[in-house]
Amino acid sequence: MASFPSGATIVTTNDSDGRWWGFTASSFCSVSMDPPLVLTCLASTAECFPAFTEAHRWNIHVLQHRHADLAMRFATRGAAKFDGAGFQPDTDGLPFLKDVSISLRCTAYSKVDGGDHLVLIGRVDEVGLGEEMPFVYFRRKFHSLPVTEEKPGALRTGASLPVVIELDLGWM
Ligand SMILES: Cc1cc2nc3c(=O)[nH]c(=O)nc-3n(C[C@H](O)[C@H](O)[C@H](O)COP(=O)(O)O)c2cc1C
């Protein structure tokens, strides 16, 4: 799956004590337009797994180039993930990060057994669109997208995606 390009997101929630939880996820995609549903998959071994098992709401943040370090932090078990990271409580008290490429505030729609992962299907209540392009996770590296505006139909040759960070994780 590392050879399938995707974005990278940070998915956040809180537990019944109000403690914030979150993890980096590349398993993010659209499920349905009506109702608007998106999914993400969480490993059952994750420390945040119990919080998401109980969660009624979560937020999904599609990351930009400058969030590479944050993506790594949220992929690190036991890290002080929210310290100084700029998250603010949303109207429901969940951690919310402004200035990402896309933010989705979700209500739990369904949670489906996905083998050693839990498939979290959320109904999208609110979408925020940022100015900057998301980055791409591909073959265990983060790549930035070219930012130049191109004319429709124009053929671009020799385009390359500059590498930002090479990952050293076991994640597929
Ligand atoms: C780019 C990237 C994408 C990831 N995507 C997922 C994912 O979709 N699902 C998942 O369960 N873990 C994914 N991980 C791994 C988790 O972010 C990591 O295991 C995290 O620490 C789990 O949360 P925890 O700290 O609460 O255990 C990904 C890691 C990276 C670096």
The ligand as a Gaussian input file, in Angstrom:
#p B3LYP/6-31G(d) Opt

LIG

0 1
 C        2.125000       8.644000       6.952000
 C        1.525000       7.728000       8.004000
 C        0.263000       7.226000       7.809000
 C       -0.343000       6.404000       8.785000
 N       -1.600000       5.944000       8.562000
 C       -2.203000       5.181000       9.520000
 C       -3.552000       4.752000       9.338000
 O       -4.213000       5.049000       8.339000
 N       -4.104000       4.007000      10.342000
 C       -3.411000       3.678000      11.477000
 O       -3.975000       2.997000      12.340000
 N       -2.138000       4.081000      11.664000
 C       -1.523000       4.826000      10.721000
 N       -0.255000       5.267000      10.903000
 C        0.439000       4.903000      12.145000
 C       -0.127000       5.687000      13.352000
 O       -0.142000       7.081000      13.102000
 C        0.710000       5.440000      14.621000
 O        0.818000       4.057000      14.841000
 C        0.120000       6.137000      15.834000
 O        1.126000       6.296000      16.779000
 C       -1.037000       5.388000      16.427000
 O       -1.593000       6.087000      17.513000
 P       -1.101000       5.897000      19.048000
 O        0.084000       6.837000      19.213000
 O       -2.307000       6.339000      19.833000
 O       -0.715000       4.470000      19.261000
 C        0.366000       6.067000       9.947000
 C        1.659000       6.599000      10.130000
 C        2.228000       7.412000       9.168000
 C        3.611000       7.971000       9.401000

